[in-house]
Each structure stands twice: as C-alpha cells, then as structure tokens.
C-alpha cells in the first residue's frame, strides 16, 4: 500500500466514524495569536503543546527554519492575514535548537538536486534571472539571531500594526523547554 493509499483509507474511517468532531473549531484563533515555527518533525505537536495551546487556539505557520525570507513573501502575508483577517492580536516567532537550517550545507543541497535530475542549465537560467539558488538554500548560523531578524522584519514592515506584540522564543525540540528571546509587550506602540 502506498502512503497516499494509506492516507485515503485512514481518512475514510476518520470521517465515517465521526472522529473529526473532536477537532471542530472556528477559523479564527481562540487565543488570538499566530505562531511562526519550523517544519521540523519533532515540533509537529510539541510546538503547540509545550506552549499550552490546543486545537483552535492559534494559527500556525511553519516553514524551514521558521524564517521570513522576504518581506512580501507568503510567510509575511500569512502573519498579516492572521492579524487583519482572522482576528489575531499577537505573533509568536519560535525557532528551535538543533535546527536543520542552522549551518545548512548549500553545497550538499545543490549536489542532491543535481543527483535527482536538476540540470546545471536550470540553475544557470535562474542565476541569470537574478535568483541565486545557492543563496536560496543558505541557512543561518545562530537560531536566536534568526528569531531576532524575523522579529525585526515584522516590526519594520510598512503594513504591520505596531500595537501588535511580536514575541520571540527558542524551543528545545527534545524537552519543550523555552528560552525567551523577546517579550513583545516591551516593544509595542501604545
């Protein structure tokens, strides 16, 4: 059985048994917050449970490294939609220790792409279009600095409501222990 077949088979039982009823909530976050965190598998449940959140409490945005790579990219858009369209009043940016994006080896990524059939011509075409594939896969050196950089990008965004607190945390993916990087209440406009 393929993974997709397994998913569809499980889903049929999940729906027919009514198990979905355990997860019914509204589209607006009950705790009025948006969490940006990493897509690391260890954080699937831990990223919310270690903070005391349940299903429906907050919007969760996940990507590689919990990083905002562009002020007008999909991650920033998701944070702004959380505030302006879905009723969130706070943002939590949470990186984690032992992150795969920390010191990511762009050379190894480039080799893996080529091993899977991405041609040098494709990479060169992108480079000539102004897109550095190598830089696209650059990680970060320090998770706390990455969280601070993301906070600064949000706080300095021209479309961001400066009255919304942006908190910064780093979580240990083994224990759930949190390190406070920034208390957003200390940096809001009144």
ABEGO torsion letter per residue (X at the ends): XBAAAAAAAAAAAAAAAGAAAAABBBABBAAGBBBBBBABAAAAAAAAAAAGBBBGABBBBBBBGGBBABAABAAAAAAAAAAAAAGBABBBBBBBBGBAABGBBAAAAAAAAAAAGBBAAAAAAAAAAGBBAAAAABBBABAAAAAAAAAAAAAABAABBAABBBBBBBBBAAAGBBBBABBAAAABBX
